[in-house]
Amino acid sequence: MSLDQALWDDTRQIAGELTELRHRLHEHPEIGLDLPVTQETVLSAISDLGLEITLGRSVSSVTAVLRGGAAAGSGTAVLLRGDMDGLPITERTGLNFASKVDGAMHACGHDLHTAMLVGAARVLSAHRDSLAGDVVFMFQPGEEGWDGAGAMLKEGVLDAAGTRVSSAYGIHVMSSKIRPGVFSTRPGTLMAASDGLFVTVRGAGGHGSAPHLAKDPVNAAAEMVTALQALVTRRFDVFDPVVITVGSFHAGTRRNIIPDEARFEATVRSFSAEAQERLRAETVRLCQSIAAAHGLEVDVEYEPEYPMTINNADHAAFVAGVVDDVFGDDRGEVKAAPSTGAEDFSRVLAEVPGCYTFLGAGPADLHDVAPDNHSPLAIFEDSVMPDGVLLHAQLAVRALARDAAAATA
């Protein structure tokens, strides 16, 4: 039996096991960098595979190294990544395995990511003697705004095999917009950079009936929110797009009281280093100028978060070729434009070449209109997981073989 057929058969045989694991993870989501239950679940699932396991010192990460036997000591390694954290969302799907944790939900599909990476570890471990190098499995906490990837990089995940990985790959499921079972990626920029804008306007409180005797921070802060949208359309090139969304605005306690301060927070997205740098300067200057015009004080903090997720062109073509060869040419598509979402896997791809890929995982008959990732109604189908496992496994096998062939050429 060929290795390709063996990987296919093994992946299908563990489909039920993966579903059970995914449901268990979904019922017990954890948020941020400290995921003790999730970490223990992963450790239990891979404990019998003979992997070299390292736990994070500062975060609840799991790094597992599989030593390949076909070229022992070759010094070649590739990395596969799955993020594990949930979101602070109350689930409303009605699933029989819905979250049992109040205010927490796997609304972005990271439970599938974790189960698929466990599956890849199981399948590849069964064929370690056929691997022309080592595989690093990166089980990462804190993708949802906590920079878990950055923490794992600082703790040496890229060098966990004893030599730096030559390439890195990851898969992200989508609950809508991509047909179930279809892999979608593109060379170059795949996802936006994401930064945070934090603004506190300080005024002087007073009675709502006499605003002229107070210094109203609410009015100035509201003007800033509106002006930020004008900044997007009037100061930035439409062909180098930026997105600013104010997702949090807080001020006051009652309708007839002018508060002392108003606060808002915004997410800022961009697709070029030039736009990102200009945003940092111009959003701050805009808020400061509006505050000054109202005779108010303002504290503005602009915090860089995740850089752009940039796929290496050669590795994007490699992934597309593997998808076509393994699944057929109707199962892969070139994404027409980058996503305005952001990813801390971008930090990995800034260090080593590789490719990040989306996988359609929503309801088959509703993928165009289904609730999107991060919705309390988002649903992801278990049936796509074997395909995610198989792509992980095939990418590892073929990338290592390609590296070995290049080394001896």
Legacy VTK file of the C-alpha trace (Angstrom):
# vtk DataFile Version 3.0
C-alpha trace
ASCII
DATASET POLYDATA
POINTS 409 float
0.000 0.000 0.000
1.310 3.452 -0.895
1.908 6.059 1.805
-0.735 8.294 0.224
-3.361 5.548 0.511
-2.250 4.664 4.033
-2.598 8.271 5.170
-6.025 8.467 3.581
-7.206 5.238 5.219
-5.784 6.094 8.634
-7.370 9.525 8.598
-10.820 8.118 7.821
-10.464 5.496 10.536
-9.994 8.108 13.267
-12.852 10.365 12.109
-15.099 9.266 14.974
-12.306 9.777 17.489
-11.723 13.288 16.158
-15.404 14.132 16.403
-15.533 12.999 20.014
-12.426 15.029 20.830
-13.740 18.108 19.069
-17.073 17.914 20.932
-15.276 17.585 24.262
-13.171 20.658 23.477
-16.242 22.562 22.296
-18.082 21.892 25.537
-15.213 23.277 27.626
-13.814 26.383 25.902
-11.129 28.442 27.611
-10.053 31.981 26.825
-6.660 33.618 26.570
-3.241 32.228 27.390
-4.138 30.018 30.353
-5.962 26.927 29.068
-5.333 24.188 31.652
-8.293 21.974 30.711
-7.571 22.221 26.991
-3.868 21.586 27.531
-4.601 18.474 29.569
-7.068 17.242 26.927
-4.411 17.594 24.219
-1.758 15.890 26.342
-4.086 12.963 26.991
-4.857 12.641 23.273
-1.184 12.462 22.212
0.359 10.784 25.270
0.764 7.399 23.571
2.452 8.619 20.384
6.068 8.736 21.537
6.427 12.460 20.902
8.923 14.772 22.575
6.627 17.119 24.476
7.430 20.530 25.931
4.933 22.618 27.867
4.953 26.392 27.747
6.592 28.196 30.652
4.552 31.390 30.398
1.456 30.100 28.568
-0.560 26.847 28.335
1.067 25.749 25.099
2.025 22.248 23.989
4.938 21.699 21.624
5.318 18.130 20.402
8.145 16.882 18.187
7.815 13.753 16.033
11.157 12.304 14.963
11.091 10.975 11.425
12.908 7.761 10.719
13.598 7.891 6.991
16.447 10.339 7.394
17.449 10.236 11.051
19.585 13.178 11.993
18.851 14.980 8.723
18.323 18.258 10.552
15.164 18.945 8.550
11.890 19.862 10.253
8.527 21.392 9.400
5.920 22.950 11.688
2.160 22.411 11.805
0.087 24.745 13.960
-3.327 24.605 15.633
-4.688 27.299 17.957
-6.747 26.226 20.971
-8.504 29.210 22.599
-12.146 30.211 22.536
-13.926 33.557 22.661
-15.885 35.476 25.347
-19.213 34.779 23.615
-22.353 33.111 24.952
-23.228 30.287 22.576
-26.697 30.195 20.977
-26.314 27.351 18.457
-28.504 24.839 20.292
-26.036 22.049 19.504
-26.161 18.992 21.741
-22.470 19.587 22.493
-22.779 23.362 23.009
-20.491 25.143 25.448
-21.032 24.324 29.109
-19.028 27.379 30.171
-21.029 30.564 30.704
-19.828 33.387 28.476
-17.312 31.312 26.524
-17.589 29.603 23.134
-15.476 28.089 20.387
-17.013 30.525 17.907
-13.963 30.609 15.625
-13.469 26.897 15.122
-10.310 26.480 17.172
-11.762 23.281 18.619
-11.590 21.853 15.085
-8.044 23.189 14.654
-6.919 21.429 17.828
-8.632 18.149 16.943
-7.216 18.233 13.405
-3.680 18.769 14.685
-4.096 15.903 17.150
-5.294 13.809 14.225
-2.263 14.757 12.158
0.015 13.794 15.044
-1.694 10.412 15.308
-1.575 9.676 11.586
2.002 10.831 11.068
3.222 8.986 14.163
1.986 5.745 12.624
4.232 6.397 9.603
7.227 8.043 11.243
9.615 5.686 9.454
8.512 7.225 6.153
9.230 10.815 7.204
12.368 12.427 5.782
12.718 14.673 8.822
10.936 15.855 11.952
7.541 17.440 12.526
6.848 20.094 15.155
3.225 20.260 16.310
2.438 23.740 17.673
-0.624 23.685 19.945
-1.065 27.380 20.658
-3.189 29.265 23.196
-4.214 32.902 22.975
-4.670 33.575 19.264
-7.753 35.723 19.846
-5.918 38.938 20.667
-3.469 37.525 23.227
-0.470 36.936 20.935
0.048 33.341 21.968
2.184 32.782 18.880
4.532 35.528 19.992
4.895 33.862 23.386
5.653 30.487 21.803
8.210 32.043 19.470
9.991 33.574 22.457
10.065 30.136 24.080
11.669 28.598 20.998
8.930 26.693 19.189
10.637 27.152 15.813
13.765 25.412 17.130
11.995 22.711 19.155
13.360 19.926 16.932
16.940 21.057 17.549
17.154 22.883 14.255
15.005 25.663 12.907
11.977 24.456 10.952
12.299 25.016 7.227
8.605 25.780 6.690
5.344 26.217 8.593
1.718 25.518 7.721
-1.638 26.177 9.330
-5.344 25.727 8.522
-8.255 27.920 9.633
-11.857 26.759 9.276
-14.566 29.156 8.113
-18.256 28.809 8.970
-19.401 30.730 5.891
-18.399 32.130 2.488
-16.285 29.093 1.484
-17.944 25.885 0.326
-17.535 23.020 2.819
-14.417 20.993 2.147
-12.835 23.635 -0.111
-9.349 24.909 0.716
-8.756 28.582 -0.087
-5.472 30.468 0.021
-3.365 32.892 -1.989
0.278 33.908 -2.392
1.405 37.116 -0.712
-0.794 38.970 1.738
-3.566 36.707 3.031
-4.744 38.647 6.082
-4.490 42.177 7.416
-2.320 43.651 10.121
-4.286 44.455 13.263
-3.608 47.237 15.758
-5.520 48.685 18.694
-6.537 52.297 19.290
-7.435 53.215 22.893
-8.800 56.701 23.586
-9.812 58.355 26.868
-11.300 61.858 26.619
-11.143 63.832 29.877
-13.543 66.690 30.565
-15.453 68.128 33.500
-18.751 66.657 34.614
-21.911 68.578 35.233
-25.663 68.655 34.947
-27.188 67.574 31.668
-29.368 70.686 31.653
-26.371 73.034 31.597
-23.673 71.642 29.276
-22.125 75.105 28.941
-21.037 74.874 32.577
-19.297 71.530 32.019
-16.789 70.124 29.552
-18.599 67.337 27.783
-16.254 64.449 26.829
-19.059 62.420 25.218
-19.660 64.878 22.405
-15.943 65.116 21.615
-15.476 61.355 21.731
-18.457 60.846 19.409
-16.950 63.354 16.992
-13.700 61.388 17.050
-15.530 58.164 16.184
-17.150 59.817 13.167
-13.966 61.577 12.115
-12.033 58.311 12.129
-14.338 57.006 9.395
-13.744 60.155 7.358
-10.022 59.630 7.882
-10.305 56.220 6.218
-12.055 57.516 3.111
-10.286 60.851 2.726
-6.709 60.235 3.814
-6.016 56.699 2.567
-5.804 55.212 -0.912
-8.779 52.997 -1.719
-6.337 50.590 -3.413
-4.342 50.262 -0.184
-7.350 49.807 2.089
-7.639 50.325 5.819
-10.475 49.503 8.203
-11.213 51.221 11.521
-14.007 49.842 13.690
-14.918 51.224 17.108
-16.155 48.218 19.026
-16.295 49.618 22.546
-17.597 53.000 23.769
-18.230 53.787 27.442
-19.297 56.978 29.179
-21.536 58.131 31.972
-23.995 56.591 34.383
-27.320 58.400 33.782
-28.860 60.431 30.973
-28.931 63.706 32.927
-25.325 63.614 34.112
-22.402 64.830 32.014
-19.504 62.511 32.943
-15.901 63.438 33.538
-14.602 61.121 30.844
-15.517 58.994 27.846
-13.548 56.006 26.554
-13.574 54.072 23.323
-11.507 51.339 21.704
-11.060 50.574 18.020
-9.529 47.837 15.920
-7.390 49.161 13.070
-6.651 46.980 10.017
-4.207 47.596 7.166
-2.508 45.778 4.296
0.817 47.560 3.910
3.583 48.707 6.215
3.194 52.228 4.843
-0.522 52.416 5.657
0.043 50.893 9.069
2.656 53.494 9.953
0.483 56.355 8.714
-2.472 55.066 10.716
-0.393 55.085 13.856
0.469 58.757 13.386
-2.768 60.107 11.947
-5.297 58.459 14.256
-3.437 59.812 17.263
-3.120 63.292 15.778
-6.792 63.370 14.797
-8.037 62.537 18.296
-5.633 64.988 19.891
-6.734 67.778 17.554
-10.453 67.222 18.181
-9.880 67.195 21.940
-7.936 70.442 21.699
-10.709 72.053 19.645
-13.173 71.227 22.466
-10.798 72.410 25.182
-10.446 68.898 26.562
-7.609 66.558 27.406
-7.172 63.174 25.780
-4.995 60.124 26.276
-4.442 58.178 23.041
-2.639 54.868 22.897
-1.927 53.111 19.610
-0.789 49.538 20.164
0.620 47.454 17.301
-0.755 43.915 17.551
-0.467 41.395 14.705
1.466 42.015 11.478
0.113 41.064 8.075
-0.165 37.342 7.377
1.982 36.884 4.283
2.177 33.561 2.459
5.419 32.725 0.735
4.543 32.471 -2.980
6.437 29.202 -3.503
4.822 27.582 -0.479
1.356 28.820 -1.445
1.829 27.150 -4.823
3.091 24.035 -3.051
-0.031 23.876 -0.858
-2.303 24.423 -3.854
-0.541 21.602 -5.703
-0.907 19.222 -2.760
-4.623 20.038 -2.471
-5.154 19.351 -6.185
-3.183 16.120 -6.076
-4.743 14.718 -2.905
-8.328 15.952 -3.144
-8.857 16.893 -6.801
-8.760 20.213 -8.607
-12.291 21.148 -7.508
-11.291 21.289 -3.859
-8.861 24.183 -3.997
-9.345 27.819 -4.898
-7.177 30.909 -5.097
-8.609 33.520 -2.774
-9.328 36.625 -4.833
-8.433 39.183 -2.184
-6.907 39.243 1.285
-9.097 38.938 4.367
-9.490 41.885 6.728
-9.166 39.453 9.621
-5.832 39.120 11.394
-3.798 36.209 12.724
-0.811 35.821 15.019
0.401 32.941 12.829
1.671 35.948 10.883
4.547 36.048 13.372
5.565 32.506 12.419
5.407 33.295 8.697
7.540 36.395 9.291
10.288 34.098 10.629
10.086 31.089 8.283
8.452 30.568 4.876
5.131 28.795 4.747
1.451 29.106 3.993
-1.810 29.605 5.867
-4.959 28.125 4.348
-8.691 28.496 4.930
-11.031 25.490 4.930
-14.775 25.808 4.374
-16.540 24.150 7.307
-20.030 25.608 7.434
-23.383 23.963 6.718
-23.401 22.641 3.152
-26.699 24.231 2.143
-26.121 27.559 3.890
-22.461 28.394 3.377
-23.240 31.692 1.606
-25.545 32.981 4.343
-24.495 31.039 7.457
-23.437 33.008 10.552
-19.785 33.958 10.297
-16.907 33.115 12.597
-17.228 34.892 15.975
-21.020 34.730 15.846
-22.810 33.072 18.810
-24.663 31.118 16.099
-21.579 29.960 14.166
-21.658 26.243 13.321
-18.749 24.166 12.004
-19.241 20.713 10.520
-17.302 17.770 11.955
-17.184 16.177 8.501
-14.395 18.473 7.246
-11.911 17.460 9.932
-10.510 14.346 8.212
-9.655 16.500 5.201
-7.888 18.993 7.447
-5.942 16.178 9.081
-4.994 14.702 5.720
-3.777 18.036 4.358
-1.672 18.615 7.481
-0.162 15.151 7.106
0.488 15.387 3.384
2.067 18.826 3.709
4.453 17.502 6.339
5.358 14.384 4.357
5.863 16.193 1.070
7.605 19.263 2.474
10.125 17.065 4.271
10.656 14.973 1.128
11.144 18.127 -0.921
13.666 19.505 1.573
15.560 16.202 1.628
15.704 16.095 -2.155
16.953 19.678 -2.303
19.655 18.922 0.258
21.052 16.063 -1.826
20.704 17.718 -5.231
LINES 1 410
409 0 1 2 3 4 5 6 7 8 9 10 11 12 13 14 15 16 17 18 19 20 21 22 23 24 25 26 27 28 29 30 31 32 33 34 35 36 37 38 39 40 41 42 43 44 45 46 47 48 49 50 51 52 53 54 55 56 57 58 59 60 61 62 63 64 65 66 67 68 69 70 71 72 73 74 75 76 77 78 79 80 81 82 83 84 85 86 87 88 89 90 91 92 93 94 95 96 97 98 99 100 101 102 103 104 105 106 107 108 109 110 111 112 113 114 115 116 117 118 119 120 121 122 123 124 125 126 127 128 129 130 131 132 133 134 135 136 137 138 139 140 141 142 143 144 145 146 147 148 149 150 151 152 153 154 155 156 157 158 159 160 161 162 163 164 165 166 167 168 169 170 171 172 173 174 175 176 177 178 179 180 181 182 183 184 185 186 187 188 189 190 191 192 193 194 195 196 197 198 199 200 201 202 203 204 205 206 207 208 209 210 211 212 213 214 215 216 217 218 219 220 221 222 223 224 225 226 227 228 229 230 231 232 233 234 235 236 237 238 239 240 241 242 243 244 245 246 247 248 249 250 251 252 253 254 255 256 257 258 259 260 261 262 263 264 265 266 267 268 269 270 271 272 273 274 275 276 277 278 279 280 281 282 283 284 285 286 287 288 289 290 291 292 293 294 295 296 297 298 299 300 301 302 303 304 305 306 307 308 309 310 311 312 313 314 315 316 317 318 319 320 321 322 323 324 325 326 327 328 329 330 331 332 333 334 335 336 337 338 339 340 341 342 343 344 345 346 347 348 349 350 351 352 353 354 355 356 357 358 359 360 361 362 363 364 365 366 367 368 369 370 371 372 373 374 375 376 377 378 379 380 381 382 383 384 385 386 387 388 389 390 391 392 393 394 395 396 397 398 399 400 401 402 403 404 405 406 407 408
